[in-house]
Amino acid sequence: MDVHILGGLSVREGGVSITPTAAAPRQVLALLTAFAGQVVPVTVLTEELWPSGAPRGARTELATHIAELRALIARALHASEGGDAPAGWTEERTADAVLVSLPGGYRLDTGVGAHDIGQFERAAGAGYRAMDAGDLARASMRLGEALSLWRGDPYAGVAAGPCLRREIERLETARLSVLDQWVEAQLGLGRHEEILSELPGLAARYATNEPLQAHLMVALLRCGRHEEALAVYERLRSVLHRETGMEPSARLRRLQHSVLAVRHTRVGAATGGPTPRTGVPAAAFGPAYATTAAVAAAPVTTVTAAARGEGTPPVIWYGPAVPRVPGQPQGGRADTALKGVAVAV
């Protein structure tokens, strides 16, 4: 079974769609795919369908939706080589074996097909490990692969109840964490000019996400656009104050002070003042902005073509209507993304 949810729900068995068009069974299938291979309790399914309280006969209606899904699965199995069992199946491949009834709930067994969430998580994990090892070219490639799997909003077109909304939020947060790390890898490889075509839009979309704002400031500073880098900080400060009543973190404030210092040095050189340095050491930005890889701290001119990781797949950013996600990615990656910012000009 092939499951795709990163840009709308699409579930196919043997190449035949089993995605219902009706809203309620579509919602049931979406939740079952979110926890494929696990038992989803009836209580969770009824809460998903009726968040305000299940009506009388809710379990009977849920059973009807399950029967509709099994009918779609049975037709797909019949159309795809008579329903032969794929490798790893020890029982006959039937609709009841694919969508299993168990005490207290249901389980969707997707078998050995493709699941884009699993593909995303495996590519992201490989990218994180490459970042930790300092292999920025590989990190850029694998994180880019993870991001390119997103075709749109997760579970787009599905009416989401409380459980599915939590899963959507988890996925969006995971995507934002990967995005932070991918941008950091790009900066470490000296690709600040290339990503400036994407970063301003991303920073505007995630206006309170400090790692992305920091990355944009660094990219602008490396391109000598000091005033624009400072404007990014002021926009962040304004948005945070308006939405949360808080100021940017100490890390962002230190970065702002460093940008001011670089601008002052350059302006002084232009007016006959002190000679500017050719590079700004990472130490100038304090321990919170120490680099995670030596290449990120080196002057941009030392980044070779080989280090740029030729063959990196394109990253596809989806439409402008992206839901707001929490400002801090899961799994501690927000802190990692901030610590990885270093500036070379």
Contacts in CASP RR format, 6 or more apart in sequence:
PFRMAT RR
TARGET T0000
AUTHOR 0000-0000-0000
METHOD contacts of the structure
MODEL  1
MDVHILGGLSVREGGVSITPTAAAPRQVLALLTAFAGQVVPVTVLTEELW
PSGAPRGARTELATHIAELRALIARALHASEGGDAPAGWTEERTADAVLV
SLPGGYRLDTGVGAHDIGQFERAAGAGYRAMDAGDLARASMRLGEALSLW
RGDPYAGVAAGPCLRREIERLETARLSVLDQWVEAQLGLGRHEEILSELP
GLAARYATNEPLQAHLMVALLRCGRHEEALAVYERLRSVLHRETGMEPSA
RLRRLQHSVLAVRHTRVGAATGGPTPRTGVPAAAFGPAYATTAAVAAAPV
TTVTAAARGEGTPPVIWYGPAVPRVPGQPQGGRADTALKGVAVAV
1 11 0 8 1.000
1 12 0 8 1.000
1 13 0 8 1.000
1 14 0 8 1.000
1 18 0 8 1.000
1 98 0 8 1.000
1 110 0 8 1.000
1 111 0 8 1.000
1 113 0 8 1.000
2 10 0 8 1.000
2 11 0 8 1.000
2 12 0 8 1.000
2 13 0 8 1.000
2 14 0 8 1.000
2 15 0 8 1.000
2 113 0 8 1.000
2 114 0 8 1.000
2 115 0 8 1.000
3 10 0 8 1.000
3 11 0 8 1.000
3 33 0 8 1.000
3 36 0 8 1.000
3 110 0 8 1.000
3 113 0 8 1.000
3 114 0 8 1.000
3 115 0 8 1.000
3 116 0 8 1.000
3 117 0 8 1.000
4 10 0 8 1.000
4 11 0 8 1.000
4 114 0 8 1.000
4 116 0 8 1.000
4 151 0 8 1.000
5 30 0 8 1.000
5 33 0 8 1.000
5 34 0 8 1.000
5 116 0 8 1.000
5 117 0 8 1.000
5 154 0 8 1.000
5 155 0 8 1.000
6 116 0 8 1.000
6 117 0 8 1.000
6 120 0 8 1.000
6 149 0 8 1.000
6 150 0 8 1.000
6 151 0 8 1.000
6 152 0 8 1.000
6 154 0 8 1.000
6 171 0 8 1.000
7 150 0 8 1.000
7 151 0 8 1.000
7 152 0 8 1.000
7 153 0 8 1.000
7 154 0 8 1.000
7 155 0 8 1.000
7 156 0 8 1.000
7 318 0 8 1.000
8 151 0 8 1.000
8 152 0 8 1.000
8 153 0 8 1.000
8 154 0 8 1.000
8 155 0 8 1.000
8 156 0 8 1.000
8 157 0 8 1.000
8 158 0 8 1.000
9 19 0 8 1.000
9 26 0 8 1.000
9 29 0 8 1.000
9 30 0 8 1.000
9 33 0 8 1.000
9 155 0 8 1.000
9 156 0 8 1.000
9 157 0 8 1.000
9 158 0 8 1.000
10 17 0 8 1.000
10 19 0 8 1.000
11 17 0 8 1.000
11 18 0 8 1.000
11 19 0 8 1.000
11 29 0 8 1.000
11 33 0 8 1.000
12 18 0 8 1.000
12 19 0 8 1.000
12 76 0 8 1.000
13 73 0 8 1.000
13 76 0 8 1.000
13 77 0 8 1.000
13 80 0 8 1.000
13 98 0 8 1.000
14 76 0 8 1.000
14 77 0 8 1.000
14 79 0 8 1.000
14 80 0 8 1.000
14 81 0 8 1.000
15 76 0 8 1.000
15 80 0 8 1.000
16 75 0 8 1.000
16 76 0 8 1.000
16 79 0 8 1.000
16 80 0 8 1.000
17 72 0 8 1.000
17 76 0 8 1.000
18 29 0 8 1.000
18 69 0 8 1.000
18 72 0 8 1.000
18 73 0 8 1.000
18 76 0 8 1.000
19 26 0 8 1.000
19 29 0 8 1.000
19 72 0 8 1.000
20 26 0 8 1.000
20 29 0 8 1.000
20 68 0 8 1.000
20 69 0 8 1.000
20 72 0 8 1.000
22 68 0 8 1.000
23 159 0 8 1.000
24 49 0 8 1.000
24 61 0 8 1.000
24 65 0 8 1.000
25 65 0 8 1.000
25 68 0 8 1.000
25 69 0 8 1.000
26 158 0 8 1.000
26 159 0 8 1.000
27 48 0 8 1.000
27 49 0 8 1.000
27 158 0 8 1.000
27 159 0 8 1.000
27 160 0 8 1.000
27 161 0 8 1.000
27 164 0 8 1.000
28 45 0 8 1.000
28 48 0 8 1.000
28 49 0 8 1.000
28 62 0 8 1.000
28 65 0 8 1.000
28 66 0 8 1.000
28 69 0 8 1.000
29 69 0 8 1.000
29 108 0 8 1.000
30 155 0 8 1.000
30 158 0 8 1.000
30 160 0 8 1.000
30 164 0 8 1.000
31 40 0 8 1.000
31 44 0 8 1.000
31 45 0 8 1.000
31 48 0 8 1.000
31 163 0 8 1.000
31 164 0 8 1.000
32 40 0 8 1.000
32 69 0 8 1.000
32 99 0 8 1.000
32 106 0 8 1.000
32 107 0 8 1.000
32 108 0 8 1.000
33 108 0 8 1.000
33 110 0 8 1.000
33 115 0 8 1.000
34 155 0 8 1.000
34 163 0 8 1.000
34 164 0 8 1.000
34 167 0 8 1.000
35 108 0 8 1.000
36 108 0 8 1.000
36 109 0 8 1.000
36 110 0 8 1.000
36 115 0 8 1.000
37 107 0 8 1.000
37 108 0 8 1.000
37 109 0 8 1.000
37 110 0 8 1.000
38 107 0 8 1.000
39 102 0 8 1.000
39 104 0 8 1.000
39 105 0 8 1.000
39 106 0 8 1.000
39 107 0 8 1.000
40 105 0 8 1.000
40 106 0 8 1.000
40 107 0 8 1.000
40 108 0 8 1.000
41 104 0 8 1.000
41 105 0 8 1.000
42 59 0 8 1.000
42 62 0 8 1.000
42 104 0 8 1.000
42 105 0 8 1.000
42 106 0 8 1.000
44 163 0 8 1.000
45 62 0 8 1.000
45 105 0 8 1.000
45 106 0 8 1.000
46 53 0 8 1.000
46 54 0 8 1.000
46 58 0 8 1.000
46 59 0 8 1.000
46 62 0 8 1.000
47 53 0 8 1.000
47 54 0 8 1.000
47 161 0 8 1.000
47 162 0 8 1.000
47 163 0 8 1.000
48 161 0 8 1.000
48 162 0 8 1.000
48 163 0 8 1.000
48 164 0 8 1.000
49 58 0 8 1.000
49 61 0 8 1.000
49 62 0 8 1.000
49 161 0 8 1.000
50 58 0 8 1.000
51 161 0 8 1.000
51 162 0 8 1.000
66 99 0 8 1.000
66 101 0 8 1.000
66 106 0 8 1.000
69 99 0 8 1.000
70 95 0 8 1.000
70 96 0 8 1.000
70 98 0 8 1.000
70 99 0 8 1.000
71 95 0 8 1.000
73 95 0 8 1.000
73 98 0 8 1.000
73 99 0 8 1.000
74 94 0 8 1.000
74 95 0 8 1.000
77 83 0 8 1.000
77 93 0 8 1.000
77 94 0 8 1.000
77 95 0 8 1.000
77 98 0 8 1.000
83 93 0 8 1.000
83 94 0 8 1.000
84 93 0 8 1.000
85 91 0 8 1.000
85 92 0 8 1.000
85 93 0 8 1.000
86 93 0 8 1.000
86 111 0 8 1.000
86 112 0 8 1.000
86 113 0 8 1.000
87 112 0 8 1.000
88 111 0 8 1.000
88 112 0 8 1.000
89 97 0 8 1.000
89 111 0 8 1.000
91 97 0 8 1.000
97 109 0 8 1.000
98 108 0 8 1.000
98 109 0 8 1.000
99 106 0 8 1.000
99 107 0 8 1.000
99 108 0 8 1.000
99 109 0 8 1.000
100 106 0 8 1.000
100 107 0 8 1.000
100 108 0 8 1.000
100 109 0 8 1.000
116 149 0 8 1.000
117 171 0 8 1.000
119 146 0 8 1.000
119 149 0 8 1.000
120 146 0 8 1.000
120 149 0 8 1.000
120 150 0 8 1.000
120 174 0 8 1.000
120 175 0 8 1.000
120 178 0 8 1.000
121 146 0 8 1.000
121 174 0 8 1.000
123 142 0 8 1.000
123 143 0 8 1.000
123 144 0 8 1.000
123 145 0 8 1.000
123 146 0 8 1.000
123 149 0 8 1.000
124 142 0 8 1.000
124 143 0 8 1.000
124 146 0 8 1.000
124 174 0 8 1.000
124 177 0 8 1.000
124 178 0 8 1.000
125 142 0 8 1.000
125 146 0 8 1.000
126 138 0 8 1.000
126 142 0 8 1.000
127 138 0 8 1.000
127 139 0 8 1.000
127 142 0 8 1.000
127 143 0 8 1.000
127 146 0 8 1.000
127 181 0 8 1.000
128 139 0 8 1.000
128 181 0 8 1.000
128 333 0 8 1.000
130 136 0 8 1.000
130 138 0 8 1.000
130 139 0 8 1.000
130 142 0 8 1.000
131 139 0 8 1.000
131 143 0 8 1.000
131 181 0 8 1.000
131 184 0 8 1.000
131 185 0 8 1.000
131 292 0 8 1.000
131 293 0 8 1.000
131 336 0 8 1.000
132 292 0 8 1.000
134 292 0 8 1.000
134 293 0 8 1.000
134 295 0 8 1.000
136 185 0 8 1.000
136 188 0 8 1.000
136 189 0 8 1.000
136 293 0 8 1.000
136 295 0 8 1.000
136 296 0 8 1.000
136 307 0 8 1.000
137 189 0 8 1.000
137 307 0 8 1.000
137 308 0 8 1.000
137 309 0 8 1.000
137 312 0 8 1.000
139 181 0 8 1.000
139 182 0 8 1.000
139 185 0 8 1.000
140 182 0 8 1.000
140 185 0 8 1.000
140 186 0 8 1.000
140 189 0 8 1.000
140 309 0 8 1.000
140 312 0 8 1.000
141 309 0 8 1.000
141 311 0 8 1.000
141 312 0 8 1.000
141 313 0 8 1.000
143 178 0 8 1.000
143 181 0 8 1.000
143 182 0 8 1.000
143 185 0 8 1.000
144 178 0 8 1.000
144 182 0 8 1.000
144 312 0 8 1.000
144 313 0 8 1.000
144 315 0 8 1.000
145 313 0 8 1.000
146 178 0 8 1.000
147 175 0 8 1.000
147 178 0 8 1.000
147 179 0 8 1.000
147 182 0 8 1.000
147 315 0 8 1.000
147 316 0 8 1.000
148 313 0 8 1.000
148 314 0 8 1.000
148 315 0 8 1.000
148 316 0 8 1.000
150 175 0 8 1.000
150 316 0 8 1.000
150 318 0 8 1.000
151 316 0 8 1.000
151 318 0 8 1.000
152 318 0 8 1.000
152 319 0 8 1.000
153 168 0 8 1.000
153 318 0 8 1.000
153 321 0 8 1.000
153 322 0 8 1.000
153 323 0 8 1.000
154 167 0 8 1.000
154 168 0 8 1.000
154 171 0 8 1.000
154 172 0 8 1.000
155 164 0 8 1.000
155 167 0 8 1.000
155 168 0 8 1.000
158 164 0 8 1.000
160 168 0 8 1.000
168 323 0 8 1.000
169 325 0 8 1.000
169 326 0 8 1.000
170 330 0 8 1.000
172 323 0 8 1.000
172 325 0 8 1.000
173 325 0 8 1.000
173 326 0 8 1.000
173 329 0 8 1.000
173 330 0 8 1.000
174 329 0 8 1.000
174 330 0 8 1.000
175 325 0 8 1.000
176 206 0 8 1.000
176 209 0 8 1.000
176 325 0 8 1.000
176 327 0 8 1.000
176 329 0 8 1.000
177 329 0 8 1.000
177 330 0 8 1.000
177 331 0 8 1.000
177 332 0 8 1.000
177 333 0 8 1.000
177 334 0 8 1.000
177 337 0 8 1.000
179 202 0 8 1.000
179 212 0 8 1.000
180 209 0 8 1.000
180 211 0 8 1.000
180 212 0 8 1.000
180 215 0 8 1.000
180 329 0 8 1.000
180 333 0 8 1.000
180 334 0 8 1.000
180 337 0 8 1.000
181 333 0 8 1.000
181 336 0 8 1.000
181 337 0 8 1.000
182 315 0 8 1.000
183 195 0 8 1.000
183 199 0 8 1.000
183 202 0 8 1.000
183 211 0 8 1.000
183 212 0 8 1.000
183 215 0 8 1.000
183 337 0 8 1.000
184 211 0 8 1.000
184 215 0 8 1.000
184 292 0 8 1.000
184 296 0 8 1.000
184 337 0 8 1.000
184 340 0 8 1.000
184 341 0 8 1.000
186 192 0 8 1.000
186 194 0 8 1.000
186 195 0 8 1.000
187 195 0 8 1.000
187 215 0 8 1.000
187 218 0 8 1.000
187 219 0 8 1.000
187 222 0 8 1.000
187 296 0 8 1.000
187 341 0 8 1.000
187 342 0 8 1.000
188 291 0 8 1.000
188 293 0 8 1.000
188 295 0 8 1.000
188 296 0 8 1.000
188 303 0 8 1.000
188 342 0 8 1.000
189 295 0 8 1.000
189 303 0 8 1.000
189 307 0 8 1.000
189 308 0 8 1.000
189 309 0 8 1.000
190 222 0 8 1.000
190 300 0 8 1.000
190 303 0 8 1.000
190 308 0 8 1.000
190 344 0 8 1.000
191 308 0 8 1.000
192 218 0 8 1.000
192 219 0 8 1.000
192 222 0 8 1.000
192 223 0 8 1.000
192 300 0 8 1.000
193 219 0 8 1.000
193 223 0 8 1.000
195 219 0 8 1.000
196 219 0 8 1.000
196 220 0 8 1.000
196 223 0 8 1.000
198 315 0 8 1.000
198 317 0 8 1.000
199 212 0 8 1.000
199 215 0 8 1.000
199 216 0 8 1.000
199 219 0 8 1.000
200 216 0 8 1.000
202 212 0 8 1.000
202 216 0 8 1.000
202 317 0 8 1.000
203 209 0 8 1.000
203 212 0 8 1.000
203 213 0 8 1.000
203 215 0 8 1.000
203 216 0 8 1.000
203 232 0 8 1.000
205 320 0 8 1.000
205 322 0 8 1.000
206 212 0 8 1.000
206 324 0 8 1.000
206 325 0 8 1.000
206 327 0 8 1.000
207 235 0 8 1.000
207 236 0 8 1.000
207 239 0 8 1.000
208 236 0 8 1.000
208 239 0 8 1.000
208 240 0 8 1.000
208 243 0 8 1.000
208 244 0 8 1.000
208 327 0 8 1.000
209 327 0 8 1.000
210 236 0 8 1.000
210 248 0 8 1.000
210 249 0 8 1.000
210 251 0 8 1.000
210 252 0 8 1.000
210 327 0 8 1.000
210 334 0 8 1.000
210 338 0 8 1.000
211 329 0 8 1.000
211 334 0 8 1.000
211 337 0 8 1.000
211 338 0 8 1.000
211 341 0 8 1.000
213 232 0 8 1.000
213 233 0 8 1.000
213 235 0 8 1.000
213 236 0 8 1.000
213 252 0 8 1.000
214 251 0 8 1.000
214 252 0 8 1.000
214 255 0 8 1.000
214 289 0 8 1.000
214 337 0 8 1.000
214 338 0 8 1.000
214 341 0 8 1.000
215 337 0 8 1.000
215 341 0 8 1.000
216 229 0 8 1.000
216 232 0 8 1.000
217 229 0 8 1.000
217 232 0 8 1.000
217 233 0 8 1.000
217 255 0 8 1.000
217 256 0 8 1.000
217 259 0 8 1.000
218 229 0 8 1.000
218 255 0 8 1.000
218 341 0 8 1.000
218 342 0 8 1.000
218 343 0 8 1.000
220 226 0 8 1.000
220 228 0 8 1.000
220 229 0 8 1.000
220 232 0 8 1.000
221 229 0 8 1.000
221 259 0 8 1.000
221 262 0 8 1.000
221 343 0 8 1.000
221 345 0 8 1.000
222 300 0 8 1.000
222 343 0 8 1.000
222 344 0 8 1.000
222 345 0 8 1.000
224 266 0 8 1.000
224 345 0 8 1.000
226 259 0 8 1.000
226 262 0 8 1.000
226 263 0 8 1.000
226 266 0 8 1.000
227 263 0 8 1.000
229 259 0 8 1.000
230 256 0 8 1.000
230 259 0 8 1.000
230 260 0 8 1.000
230 263 0 8 1.000
233 248 0 8 1.000
233 252 0 8 1.000
233 255 0 8 1.000
233 256 0 8 1.000
233 259 0 8 1.000
236 248 0 8 1.000
236 252 0 8 1.000
237 247 0 8 1.000
237 248 0 8 1.000
240 246 0 8 1.000
240 247 0 8 1.000
240 248 0 8 1.000
241 247 0 8 1.000
247 253 0 8 1.000
248 256 0 8 1.000
249 338 0 8 1.000
250 288 0 8 1.000
251 288 0 8 1.000
251 289 0 8 1.000
251 338 0 8 1.000
254 285 0 8 1.000
254 286 0 8 1.000
254 288 0 8 1.000
254 289 0 8 1.000
255 285 0 8 1.000
255 289 0 8 1.000
255 341 0 8 1.000
258 280 0 8 1.000
258 284 0 8 1.000
258 285 0 8 1.000
258 289 0 8 1.000
258 343 0 8 1.000
261 284 0 8 1.000
262 280 0 8 1.000
262 343 0 8 1.000
262 345 0 8 1.000
265 274 0 8 1.000
265 276 0 8 1.000
265 277 0 8 1.000
266 276 0 8 1.000
268 274 0 8 1.000
268 276 0 8 1.000
269 275 0 8 1.000
269 276 0 8 1.000
278 299 0 8 1.000
279 299 0 8 1.000
279 344 0 8 1.000
279 345 0 8 1.000
280 343 0 8 1.000
280 344 0 8 1.000
280 345 0 8 1.000
281 297 0 8 1.000
282 289 0 8 1.000
282 290 0 8 1.000
282 291 0 8 1.000
282 296 0 8 1.000
282 297 0 8 1.000
282 342 0 8 1.000
282 343 0 8 1.000
283 290 0 8 1.000
284 343 0 8 1.000
285 341 0 8 1.000
285 342 0 8 1.000
285 343 0 8 1.000
288 338 0 8 1.000
288 339 0 8 1.000
289 338 0 8 1.000
289 339 0 8 1.000
289 340 0 8 1.000
289 341 0 8 1.000
289 342 0 8 1.000
289 343 0 8 1.000
290 339 0 8 1.000
290 340 0 8 1.000
290 342 0 8 1.000
291 297 0 8 1.000
291 340 0 8 1.000
291 341 0 8 1.000
291 342 0 8 1.000
292 336 0 8 1.000
292 339 0 8 1.000
292 340 0 8 1.000
295 302 0 8 1.000
295 303 0 8 1.000
295 307 0 8 1.000
296 340 0 8 1.000
296 342 0 8 1.000
296 344 0 8 1.000
297 342 0 8 1.000
297 344 0 8 1.000
298 344 0 8 1.000
299 344 0 8 1.000
299 345 0 8 1.000
300 344 0 8 1.000
300 345 0 8 1.000
327 334 0 8 1.000
328 334 0 8 1.000
329 337 0 8 1.000
END
